Amino acid sequence: MFGKAAEHVTREQLKERVRKLPMQPGVYLHKDKTGKVIYVGKAKALRNRVSNYFQAPERLNAKTRQLVSHIDDFDIIVTQTEFEALVLENSMIKKYKPKYNILLKDDKGYPYIRLSQNAPYPAFSVVSRPEEDGARYFGPYPGRVAARRAIDTISEALHLKTCSRVFPRDIGKERPCLNQHMGRCCAPCTGKVSPEEYRALIAEATSLFEGDAKKLERELTERMNAAAEELQFERAALLRDRLRAVQKLSSRQHVVAGAFAEIDAVAFVQGQTRACVCVLHYAAGALQDKEYTLFHLTESDAVEVLSAFVKQYYARRSAAPKTLLLSHEIEDDGAVAEYLTSIAGRKVEIAVPQRGERRDLTRLAEKNAREEIERHEQQSERRHKSLELLQRVTGMIALPLRLEAYDISNFAGQDTVGSMVVFAEGQPKRSDYRKFKIECAANGQDDYASMREMLTRRVQRYVDGDEKFSPLPNAFLIDGGLGHVRVCQEVLDSFGLDTPCFGMVKDDRHRTRALVAPDGREFGISATPALFALIGRIQEEVHRFAITYNRQLGAKKVRGSTLDKIEGVGAKRRGQLLRHFGSIDSIKNATEEELARAVPKNTAHAVFEYFHGNENIQK
């Protein structure tokens, strides 16, 4: 592996290093002048691949030219095979999150259903990822709701337990629940269902989770007929009911089959301002699900985007279909197919159909991608018009593509906190939200002083070059009236900044009615629906964020408080008391009658006795 030189490397020196690279597979990491990795790539032959970045600029596309302009050095890692290079590339992208790589920003996990095989009475549960623990795993599923729905669907069909009791430990400890009386559970809690009988039901559930309902239907039919021939009519009727329940599941098989899709059709479409990759999941010849990912890309290379997407998407799911149909060729399809095969544990085929039914599937994926692009571009256009309207109404020079809103909150007059939320192009950008613990509030509640402290700290961090507080917004929005926004103006003036700021003024119905400038001018927004909705949403969001942070601090402080020592006062009663009285001191000083207005009489009596009937404990 080549390391970074101690001195600046010239372009000619880089080209000379490229000429000495081996003709072997591997991974290359481009770095900027600070040593930060800005791009990770894979190569069949490192010398050929890396040399492409140092050819004449006119032969490169716009994105590559921009990347090359920032390359100050590069490292390489040589591998034995292209497949090893691909796996390493994925790992490096995940580690460094390079600026110029195609990255899937939605880093959601795909949950699995876990079956505890070794337990006497096995149970299903939802987990984040498989582990080497001897359990059986099914999935992944699109989300926890889908996974839980799958468990509930099969449990209802096969009368499996859905409670949290552990058997045989809890057999006979409690009466059977309502599910047993409704005929929805075989009730192992009664002790009448042996581990062997319950495991037989679990085996049937396993067949369903594996997507093999037809096989289970045949087995149940054979067992039902055999029981009838042996004149075991009660057992035959039980098997008949179970068979009917399984047959009803056939139309909903995709609900329980998790990731066992036979075909995925993946298409890339470029729009005017963004691109989209759409994935259609097919099982048993029917469309089961759709997922899409939007990118802010223009003039993008479909080959590069699809290749990066496929590798990251299926690595994250830890599963792949039997057949992957793509709308465009990808240059490393052989290595990608081998990679997906290693993930799926069986052979995965990659194809780019040109005609026939398979091509119809990728065309449908393309159509869905176009529709998503159009829908989001229309939404973006509406948001953009709202921002233009805000600019026109307030007279701002620049279009307010970035807005920051601020609010102060406290818990019963204590634990004062500040919140900063960011709206980029009319959308909340939660990665830029910030929280502030207000220090000056220790001397007493003062909203103006608290706002001054928060804004001063925020702007100072920007002045100090803190990337987490860059850039400044096009406008500051303050939750409050003229006094609050004048505090903001004072802070901005102290730093020599001319960024506009406005207070968000509410009416007597607690709705934002206007924006107020530091000089007292008001800009009405209630008669303009688009602007009213935008500012209202921003104000609600900053208030929500402040309250959430405040409650988190309050909950930490309340846990282990004096109230927890009083018998009969749990989390619910404690919350009722604090909401009603505001502080522990107020609760201590309240009469029993006053306490009874907040909580039931027996609880009020216990609280009053605790503080007033036992002086030692009170002290």
C-alpha positions as CSV (number, residue, x, y, z in Angstrom):
1,M,0.0,0.0,0.0
2,F,1.4,3.4,-1.0
3,G,1.4,5.9,1.9
4,K,1.0,9.7,1.8
5,A,4.2,11.6,1.1
6,A,5.4,14.1,3.7
7,E,5.5,16.9,1.1
8,H,2.9,18.1,-1.4
9,V,2.8,15.7,-4.4
10,T,2.7,17.4,-7.8
11,R,0.5,16.2,-10.7
12,E,3.5,14.9,-12.6
13,Q,4.6,12.9,-9.6
14,L,1.2,11.4,-9.3
15,K,1.3,10.4,-13.0
16,E,4.7,8.8,-12.4
17,R,3.3,6.8,-9.5
18,V,0.4,5.7,-11.6
19,R,2.8,4.3,-14.3
20,K,4.4,2.2,-11.6
21,L,1.2,0.7,-10.3
22,P,0.7,-3.1,-10.7
23,M,-1.6,-4.7,-13.3
24,Q,-3.5,-6.5,-10.5
25,P,-6.9,-6.1,-8.9
26,G,-7.3,-3.9,-5.9
27,V,-8.8,-0.8,-4.4
28,Y,-7.6,2.8,-4.7
29,L,-8.4,5.6,-2.4
30,H,-8.1,9.2,-3.7
31,K,-7.3,11.9,-1.0
32,D,-7.5,15.6,-0.9
33,K,-4.8,18.0,0.4
34,T,-5.9,17.4,4.0
35,G,-5.4,13.6,3.6
36,K,-9.1,13.0,3.7
37,V,-10.4,10.1,1.5
38,I,-12.8,11.6,-1.1
39,Y,-13.3,8.6,-3.4
40,V,-12.9,4.8,-3.2
41,G,-12.9,2.7,-6.3
42,K,-12.3,-0.9,-7.3
43,A,-10.2,-2.1,-10.3
44,K,-9.5,-5.3,-12.2
45,A,-6.1,-3.8,-13.1
46,L,-5.0,-0.9,-10.9
47,R,-2.7,0.8,-13.3
48,N,-5.3,1.0,-16.1
49,R,-8.1,2.1,-13.8
50,V,-6.2,4.8,-11.9
51,S,-4.6,6.2,-15.0
52,N,-8.0,7.1,-16.4
53,Y,-8.3,9.9,-13.8
54,F,-5.1,11.6,-15.1
55,Q,-6.0,11.9,-18.8
56,A,-6.9,15.1,-20.7
57,P,-9.7,16.9,-18.8
58,E,-11.9,17.2,-21.9
59,R,-12.2,13.4,-22.0
60,L,-13.7,13.3,-18.4
61,N,-17.3,14.0,-17.4
62,A,-18.1,16.9,-15.2
63,K,-18.2,14.9,-12.0
64,T,-14.9,13.2,-12.6
65,R,-13.3,16.6,-13.5
66,Q,-14.4,18.0,-10.2
67,L,-13.1,14.9,-8.3
68,V,-9.7,15.1,-10.1
69,S,-9.3,18.8,-9.3
70,H,-9.3,17.8,-5.6
71,I,-7.0,14.8,-5.8
72,D,-3.8,15.5,-4.0
73,D,-2.7,11.9,-3.4
74,F,-3.9,8.3,-3.5
75,D,-3.4,5.0,-1.8
76,I,-3.9,1.5,-3.2
77,I,-4.6,-1.9,-1.6
78,V,-3.7,-4.9,-3.9
79,T,-6.0,-8.0,-3.7
80,Q,-5.8,-11.5,-5.0
81,T,-9.1,-11.3,-7.0
82,E,-11.6,-8.8,-8.3
83,F,-14.1,-10.3,-5.9
84,E,-11.9,-9.5,-2.9
85,A,-11.5,-6.0,-4.3
86,L,-15.2,-5.5,-4.5
87,V,-15.8,-6.6,-0.9
88,L,-13.0,-4.4,0.2
89,E,-14.3,-1.4,-1.8
90,N,-17.7,-1.8,0.0
91,S,-16.0,-1.9,3.3
92,M,-13.9,1.2,2.6
93,I,-16.9,3.2,1.4
94,K,-18.8,2.3,4.5
95,K,-15.8,3.3,6.7
96,Y,-14.8,6.6,5.0
97,K,-18.2,7.7,3.4
98,P,-16.2,9.5,0.6
99,K,-17.7,12.7,-0.8
100,Y,-17.6,11.7,-4.4
101,N,-18.9,8.1,-4.1
102,I,-22.5,7.2,-4.7
103,L,-23.8,6.7,-1.2
104,L,-27.1,5.4,0.1
105,K,-28.0,8.0,2.7
106,D,-31.0,6.0,4.0
107,D,-29.0,3.7,6.4
108,K,-32.1,2.0,7.8
109,G,-31.7,-1.6,9.0
110,Y,-33.7,-4.5,7.7
111,P,-34.9,-6.6,10.6
112,Y,-35.0,-10.4,10.8
113,I,-37.3,-12.9,12.5
114,R,-35.5,-15.1,15.0
115,L,-36.6,-18.6,16.0
116,S,-35.2,-19.9,19.2
117,Q,-34.8,-23.5,18.0
118,N,-33.1,-24.9,21.2
119,A,-36.0,-24.0,23.5
120,P,-38.5,-26.6,24.6
121,Y,-41.2,-24.3,23.2
122,P,-39.6,-22.3,20.5
123,A,-40.6,-18.7,20.0
124,F,-40.4,-16.1,17.2
125,S,-39.0,-12.6,17.8
126,V,-37.9,-9.6,15.8
127,V,-34.1,-8.8,15.9
128,S,-31.9,-6.3,14.1
129,R,-29.4,-8.7,12.6
130,P,-28.6,-12.5,12.6
131,E,-26.0,-13.9,15.0
132,E,-24.1,-17.1,15.3
133,D,-26.2,-18.4,18.2
134,G,-27.8,-21.6,16.9
135,A,-31.1,-19.8,16.2
136,R,-32.9,-19.8,12.9
137,Y,-33.4,-16.5,11.1
138,F,-35.8,-15.5,8.4
139,G,-35.8,-12.3,6.3
140,P,-34.7,-9.6,6.1
141,Y,-38.0,-7.7,6.2
142,P,-38.7,-4.1,5.0
143,G,-39.2,-3.0,8.6
144,R,-40.2,-4.1,12.2
145,V,-43.9,-3.5,11.5
146,A,-43.7,-5.9,8.5
147,A,-41.8,-8.5,10.5
148,R,-44.2,-8.3,13.5
149,R,-47.1,-8.6,11.1
150,A,-45.6,-11.7,9.6
151,I,-45.3,-13.3,13.0
152,D,-48.9,-12.4,14.0
153,T,-50.3,-13.7,10.6
154,I,-48.7,-17.1,11.0
155,S,-49.3,-17.4,14.7
156,E,-53.0,-16.7,14.1
157,A,-53.2,-19.3,11.3
158,L,-51.4,-22.0,13.3
159,H,-52.6,-21.0,16.8
160,L,-49.1,-20.3,18.1
161,K,-48.6,-18.4,21.3
162,T,-48.0,-14.6,21.0
163,C,-47.6,-13.8,24.7
164,S,-44.2,-13.3,26.5
165,R,-44.5,-16.3,28.8
166,V,-41.7,-18.8,28.8
167,F,-42.6,-22.5,28.8
168,P,-42.3,-24.9,30.5
169,R,-41.3,-22.4,33.3
170,D,-44.6,-20.6,33.3
171,I,-47.0,-23.5,32.7
172,G,-49.9,-23.3,35.2
173,K,-48.8,-20.0,36.8
174,E,-51.6,-17.9,35.3
175,R,-54.9,-18.6,33.7
176,P,-55.0,-18.9,29.9
177,C,-55.4,-15.5,28.2
178,L,-58.3,-14.4,25.9
179,N,-56.6,-15.8,22.8
180,Q,-57.2,-19.4,24.1
181,H,-60.9,-18.7,24.7
182,M,-61.2,-17.2,21.2
183,G,-59.6,-20.3,19.7
184,R,-56.6,-18.3,18.4
185,C,-54.0,-20.1,20.6
186,C,-53.3,-23.8,21.3
187,A,-52.6,-22.6,24.9
188,P,-49.3,-24.4,25.9
189,C,-49.7,-22.5,29.2
190,T,-52.3,-25.2,30.3
191,G,-49.7,-27.9,30.1
192,K,-51.9,-29.9,27.6
193,V,-49.6,-29.2,24.7
194,S,-46.3,-31.2,24.8
195,P,-43.0,-29.8,23.5
196,E,-43.2,-32.3,20.6
197,E,-46.7,-31.2,19.6
198,Y,-45.7,-27.5,19.7
199,R,-42.5,-28.1,17.7
200,A,-44.6,-29.7,15.0
201,L,-46.6,-26.5,14.7
202,I,-43.3,-24.5,14.7
203,A,-42.1,-26.7,11.8
204,E,-45.2,-25.8,9.8
205,A,-44.6,-22.1,10.6
206,T,-41.0,-22.5,9.3
207,S,-42.3,-23.8,6.0
208,L,-44.5,-20.7,5.7
209,F,-41.6,-18.4,6.5
210,E,-39.6,-20.1,3.8
211,G,-42.3,-19.4,1.3
212,D,-43.3,-23.0,0.8
213,A,-47.0,-22.9,1.6
214,K,-47.9,-25.4,-1.2
215,K,-45.7,-28.1,0.4
216,L,-47.3,-27.6,3.8
217,E,-50.8,-27.7,2.2
218,R,-50.0,-31.1,0.7
219,E,-48.7,-32.4,4.0
220,L,-51.8,-31.2,5.9
221,T,-54.1,-32.7,3.3
222,E,-52.4,-36.1,3.5
223,R,-52.5,-36.1,7.3
224,M,-56.2,-35.0,7.3
225,N,-57.2,-37.8,5.0
226,A,-55.2,-40.3,7.0
227,A,-56.9,-39.3,10.2
228,A,-60.3,-39.5,8.6
229,E,-59.5,-43.1,7.3
230,E,-58.5,-44.0,10.9
231,L,-61.9,-42.6,12.1
232,Q,-60.1,-39.9,14.1
233,F,-62.6,-37.3,13.1
234,E,-61.8,-34.8,15.7
235,R,-58.2,-34.7,14.7
236,A,-59.2,-34.6,11.0
237,A,-61.4,-31.6,11.7
238,L,-58.5,-29.9,13.5
239,L,-56.2,-30.5,10.5
240,R,-58.9,-29.3,8.1
241,D,-59.2,-26.0,9.9
242,R,-55.5,-25.6,9.9
243,L,-55.3,-26.4,6.2
244,R,-58.0,-23.7,5.5
245,A,-56.0,-21.2,7.5
246,V,-52.8,-22.0,5.5
247,Q,-54.7,-21.7,2.2
248,K,-55.9,-18.3,3.2
249,L,-52.3,-17.3,3.7
250,S,-51.4,-18.2,0.1
251,S,-52.8,-14.8,-1.2
252,R,-50.8,-13.0,1.4
253,Q,-47.6,-15.2,1.2
254,H,-45.4,-12.1,0.5
255,V,-46.4,-10.8,4.0
256,V,-44.5,-13.7,5.6
257,A,-42.0,-14.7,3.0
258,G,-39.5,-11.9,4.0
259,A,-36.7,-11.5,1.5
260,F,-37.4,-14.7,-0.5
261,A,-38.1,-12.8,-3.7
262,E,-37.3,-14.7,-6.9
263,I,-36.7,-11.7,-9.1
264,D,-35.8,-8.1,-8.4
265,A,-36.1,-5.5,-11.2
266,V,-33.8,-2.6,-10.7
267,A,-33.9,0.5,-12.9
268,F,-32.0,3.8,-13.0
269,V,-33.6,7.0,-14.3
270,Q,-32.2,10.5,-14.5
271,G,-34.5,13.5,-14.1
272,Q,-33.9,17.2,-14.5
273,T,-32.6,17.8,-10.9
274,R,-32.3,14.4,-9.4
275,A,-32.0,10.7,-10.3
276,C,-33.9,7.6,-8.9
277,V,-33.2,3.9,-8.6
278,C,-36.3,1.8,-8.2
279,V,-36.4,-1.8,-7.0
280,L,-39.4,-4.0,-7.7
281,H,-39.6,-7.3,-5.8
282,Y,-41.3,-10.2,-7.4
283,A,-42.3,-13.6,-5.9
284,A,-44.3,-16.4,-7.5
285,G,-44.7,-14.2,-10.6
286,A,-46.4,-11.4,-8.7
287,L,-45.2,-7.9,-7.7
288,Q,-44.8,-7.9,-3.9
289,D,-43.1,-4.7,-3.0
290,K,-41.4,-1.5,-4.2
291,E,-38.5,0.5,-2.9
292,Y,-36.8,3.6,-4.3
293,T,-33.9,5.8,-3.6
294,L,-33.5,9.4,-4.8
295,F,-30.2,11.0,-5.6
296,H,-29.3,14.7,-6.2
297,L,-27.5,13.8,-9.4
298,T,-27.3,15.3,-12.9
299,E,-25.7,13.9,-16.0
300,S,-24.9,10.8,-13.9
301,D,-23.3,7.7,-15.3
302,A,-26.0,4.9,-15.1
303,V,-23.3,2.3,-15.0
304,E,-21.6,3.8,-12.0
305,V,-24.8,4.6,-10.1
306,L,-26.3,1.1,-10.6
307,S,-23.1,-0.7,-9.7
308,A,-22.7,1.3,-6.5
309,F,-26.3,1.0,-5.6
310,V,-26.6,-2.8,-6.1
311,K,-23.5,-3.5,-4.0
312,Q,-24.5,-1.3,-1.1
313,Y,-28.3,-2.1,-1.2
314,Y,-28.0,-5.9,-1.0
315,A,-25.0,-5.8,1.4
316,R,-27.2,-3.8,3.8
317,R,-30.1,-6.2,3.4
318,S,-27.8,-9.2,3.8
319,A,-30.0,-11.0,1.2
320,A,-30.4,-11.1,-2.6
321,P,-32.9,-12.5,-5.1
322,K,-32.4,-15.5,-7.3
323,T,-32.4,-13.2,-10.4
324,L,-31.5,-9.6,-10.6
325,L,-32.7,-7.7,-13.7
326,L,-31.0,-4.4,-14.4
327,S,-32.0,-1.6,-16.7
328,H,-28.4,-0.9,-17.7
329,E,-25.2,-2.9,-18.0
330,I,-22.7,-2.6,-15.1
331,E,-19.0,-3.1,-15.9
332,D,-18.2,-5.5,-13.0
333,D,-21.3,-7.7,-13.3
334,G,-19.3,-10.9,-12.9
335,A,-17.8,-9.8,-9.6
336,V,-21.0,-8.3,-8.4
337,A,-22.9,-11.6,-9.2
338,E,-20.2,-13.5,-7.2
339,Y,-20.6,-11.0,-4.4
340,L,-24.4,-11.3,-4.2
341,T,-24.1,-15.1,-4.4
342,S,-21.9,-15.0,-1.3
343,I,-24.5,-12.8,0.5
344,A,-27.5,-15.0,-0.5
345,G,-25.8,-18.4,0.0
346,R,-27.0,-19.6,-3.4
347,K,-26.3,-18.6,-7.0
348,V,-27.6,-15.2,-8.1
349,E,-28.0,-14.4,-11.8
350,I,-27.6,-10.8,-13.1
351,A,-29.2,-10.0,-16.4
352,V,-29.9,-6.9,-18.5
353,P,-32.9,-8.0,-20.7
354,Q,-33.4,-6.4,-24.1
355,R,-36.8,-7.8,-25.0
356,G,-39.6,-10.1,-23.7
357,E,-41.3,-10.4,-20.3
358,R,-38.1,-9.7,-18.4
359,R,-37.6,-6.4,-20.3
360,D,-41.2,-5.5,-19.4
361,L,-40.3,-5.8,-15.7
362,T,-37.4,-3.4,-16.0
363,R,-39.6,-1.0,-18.0
364,L,-42.1,-1.0,-15.2
365,A,-39.3,-0.3,-12.7
366,E,-38.2,2.6,-15.0
367,K,-41.8,3.9,-15.1
368,N,-42.0,3.8,-11.3
369,A,-38.7,5.6,-11.0
370,R,-39.9,8.4,-13.4
371,E,-43.1,8.8,-11.4
372,E,-41.1,9.2,-8.1
373,I,-38.8,11.8,-9.7
374,E,-41.8,13.8,-11.0
375,R,-43.6,13.6,-7.7
376,H,-40.5,14.8,-5.8
377,E,-39.7,17.5,-8.3
378,Q,-43.2,18.8,-8.1
379,Q,-42.9,18.9,-4.3
380,S,-39.6,20.6,-4.6
381,E,-41.0,23.2,-7.0
382,R,-43.8,24.0,-4.5
383,R,-41.3,24.4,-1.7
384,H,-39.2,26.6,-3.9
385,K,-42.1,28.8,-4.7
386,S,-42.9,29.1,-0.9
387,L,-39.3,30.3,-0.3
388,E,-39.6,32.8,-3.2
389,L,-42.7,34.1,-1.6
390,L,-41.0,34.4,1.8
391,Q,-38.2,36.3,0.1
392,R,-40.6,38.7,-1.7
393,V,-42.7,39.4,1.4
394,T,-39.8,40.1,3.7
395,G,-37.6,41.8,1.1
396,M,-34.6,39.5,1.7
397,I,-31.9,39.9,-0.9
398,A,-31.0,36.2,-1.1
399,L,-33.4,33.3,-1.6
400,P,-33.7,31.7,1.9
401,L,-32.6,28.2,0.9
402,R,-31.3,27.6,4.4
403,L,-33.4,28.7,7.4
404,E,-32.5,28.3,11.1
405,A,-35.1,28.5,13.8
406,Y,-34.5,28.9,17.6
407,D,-36.6,28.3,20.7
408,I,-36.0,28.2,24.5
409,S,-37.7,25.7,26.8
410,N,-37.5,24.9,30.5
411,F,-38.8,22.2,32.9
412,A,-40.8,23.8,35.8
413,G,-38.6,26.9,35.6
414,Q,-35.4,24.8,35.6
415,D,-33.2,22.9,33.2
416,T,-33.4,25.6,30.5
417,V,-32.4,24.4,27.1
418,G,-32.2,25.9,23.6
419,S,-32.9,24.2,20.3
420,M,-31.8,25.0,16.7
421,V,-33.5,23.4,13.8
422,V,-32.5,23.8,10.1
423,F,-34.7,23.8,7.0
424,A,-32.8,23.3,3.8
425,E,-34.8,24.1,0.6
426,G,-38.0,24.0,2.7
427,Q,-37.2,20.6,4.2
428,P,-36.0,19.8,7.7
429,K,-32.3,18.8,7.7
430,R,-32.2,16.9,11.0
431,S,-28.4,16.1,10.7
432,D,-27.8,19.9,11.3
433,Y,-30.1,20.2,14.3
434,R,-28.3,21.4,17.5
435,K,-29.1,21.4,21.2
436,F,-27.9,23.9,23.8
437,K,-27.8,23.5,27.6
438,I,-28.3,27.1,28.8
439,E,-25.8,28.0,31.5
440,C,-27.0,31.6,32.4
441,A,-30.4,30.1,33.5
442,A,-28.8,28.9,36.7
443,N,-29.3,32.5,38.0
444,G,-33.0,32.4,37.3
445,Q,-35.3,32.2,34.3
446,D,-34.6,34.8,31.7
447,D,-35.7,34.0,28.1
448,Y,-33.9,37.0,26.6
449,A,-30.6,36.1,28.3
450,S,-31.0,32.5,27.4
451,M,-31.7,33.3,23.7
452,R,-28.6,35.7,23.7
453,E,-26.4,32.9,25.1
454,M,-27.6,30.3,22.6
455,L,-27.2,32.6,19.5
456,T,-23.8,33.9,20.7
457,R,-22.5,30.3,21.1
458,R,-23.9,29.3,17.7
459,V,-22.4,32.2,15.8
460,Q,-19.1,32.0,17.8
461,R,-18.8,28.3,16.7
462,Y,-19.2,29.4,13.1
463,V,-16.6,32.2,13.5
464,D,-14.2,29.7,15.0
465,G,-14.5,27.5,11.9
466,D,-16.5,24.7,13.4
467,E,-17.8,22.7,10.4
468,K,-20.8,21.5,12.5
469,F,-22.0,25.1,12.6
470,S,-21.3,26.1,8.9
471,P,-22.7,27.7,6.9
472,L,-24.7,30.5,8.4
473,P,-28.4,30.5,7.3
474,N,-30.0,32.9,4.8
475,A,-32.2,34.0,7.7
476,F,-32.6,33.4,11.5
477,L,-36.2,32.7,12.7
478,I,-36.8,33.2,16.4
479,D,-39.7,31.7,18.3
480,G,-41.0,34.9,20.0
481,G,-41.9,38.5,19.4
482,L,-40.1,41.8,19.0
483,G,-38.0,41.5,22.2
484,H,-36.6,38.1,21.2
485,V,-35.7,39.1,17.6
486,R,-34.0,42.3,18.8
487,V,-31.8,40.1,21.0
488,C,-30.9,38.1,17.9
489,Q,-30.1,41.4,16.0
490,E,-27.8,42.5,18.9
491,V,-25.9,39.2,18.7
492,L,-25.5,39.5,14.9
493,D,-24.3,43.1,15.2
494,S,-21.7,42.2,17.8
495,F,-20.2,39.8,15.2
496,G,-20.5,42.2,12.3
497,L,-23.0,40.0,10.5
498,D,-25.8,41.3,8.3
499,T,-27.9,38.1,8.1
500,P,-31.7,38.9,8.3
501,C,-33.6,37.8,11.4
502,F,-37.3,37.6,12.1
503,G,-39.5,36.7,15.1
504,M,-42.3,34.2,14.6
505,V,-45.3,35.9,16.3
506,K,-48.3,33.8,17.4
507,D,-52.0,34.8,17.7
508,D,-54.2,34.1,20.7
509,R,-55.0,30.7,19.2
510,H,-51.2,29.8,19.3
511,R,-50.9,29.9,15.5
512,T,-48.1,31.8,13.7
513,R,-49.8,35.0,12.4
514,A,-46.8,37.1,11.3
515,L,-43.0,37.6,11.1
516,V,-41.6,40.6,12.9
517,A,-38.3,42.4,12.0
518,P,-36.0,44.0,14.6
519,D,-37.2,47.4,13.6
520,G,-40.8,46.5,14.5
521,R,-42.1,45.9,11.0
522,E,-44.6,43.1,10.7
523,F,-45.1,40.8,7.7
524,G,-48.5,39.1,7.7
525,I,-48.5,35.5,6.6
526,S,-51.9,34.2,7.7
527,A,-53.6,35.2,4.4
528,T,-51.0,33.4,2.3
529,P,-51.6,29.6,2.7
530,A,-48.2,28.4,1.4
531,L,-46.2,30.8,3.5
532,F,-48.4,30.2,6.5
533,A,-47.9,26.5,6.2
534,L,-44.1,26.8,5.8
535,I,-43.5,29.1,8.8
536,G,-46.0,27.2,10.9
537,R,-44.2,24.0,10.2
538,I,-40.8,25.5,11.1
539,Q,-42.2,26.9,14.4
540,E,-43.8,23.6,15.4
541,E,-40.6,21.7,14.6
542,V,-38.3,24.0,16.7
543,H,-40.8,23.9,19.5
544,R,-41.1,20.1,19.3
545,F,-37.3,19.7,19.3
546,A,-36.9,22.0,22.3
547,I,-39.6,20.2,24.3
548,T,-38.2,16.8,23.5
549,Y,-34.7,17.7,24.7
550,N,-36.2,19.4,27.8
551,R,-38.2,16.3,28.7
552,Q,-35.1,14.1,28.3
553,L,-33.2,16.2,30.8
554,G,-36.2,16.3,33.1
555,A,-36.7,12.6,33.0
556,K,-33.1,12.0,33.9
557,K,-33.4,14.4,36.9
558,V,-36.8,13.0,38.0
559,R,-35.5,9.4,37.9
560,G,-34.3,8.5,41.4
561,S,-36.1,11.6,42.9
562,T,-37.9,11.8,46.2
563,L,-41.2,10.8,44.7
564,D,-39.9,7.4,43.6
565,K,-39.5,6.5,47.3
566,I,-43.2,7.0,48.0
567,E,-45.2,3.7,47.9
568,G,-47.9,3.9,45.2
569,V,-46.2,6.6,43.2
570,G,-45.0,5.3,39.9
571,A,-44.0,7.0,36.6
572,K,-47.6,8.0,35.8
573,R,-48.5,9.5,39.1
574,R,-45.1,11.2,39.4
575,G,-45.7,12.8,36.0
576,Q,-49.2,14.0,37.0
577,L,-47.8,15.6,40.1
578,L,-45.0,17.4,38.4
579,R,-47.2,18.6,35.6
580,H,-49.7,20.0,38.1
581,F,-47.3,21.6,40.6
582,G,-44.2,22.2,38.5
583,S,-41.6,21.2,41.1
584,I,-40.8,19.0,44.1
585,D,-40.9,21.9,46.4
586,S,-44.4,22.9,45.4
587,I,-45.5,19.3,46.0
588,K,-43.9,19.3,49.4
589,N,-45.8,22.5,50.3
590,A,-49.2,21.4,49.0
591,T,-52.1,20.4,51.2
592,E,-53.7,17.0,50.9
593,E,-56.7,18.6,49.2
594,E,-54.5,20.3,46.7
595,L,-52.7,17.0,46.0
596,A,-56.0,15.3,45.4
597,R,-56.7,17.6,42.5
598,A,-53.8,16.1,40.7
599,V,-53.9,12.5,41.7
600,P,-56.3,10.0,43.3
601,K,-57.1,10.5,47.0
602,N,-55.2,7.5,48.2
603,T,-52.0,8.6,46.3
604,A,-52.5,12.2,47.6
605,H,-52.7,10.9,51.1
606,A,-49.5,8.8,50.7
607,V,-47.6,11.8,49.3
608,F,-48.9,14.1,52.0
609,E,-48.0,11.6,54.8
610,Y,-44.6,11.1,53.3
611,F,-43.6,14.7,53.5
612,H,-45.6,15.8,56.6
613,G,-46.2,12.7,58.7
614,N,-42.6,11.5,59.0
615,E,-40.2,14.4,59.7
616,N,-37.1,12.1,59.6
617,I,-37.8,11.0,56.1
618,Q,-38.7,14.5,55.1
619,K,-35.3,15.7,56.3
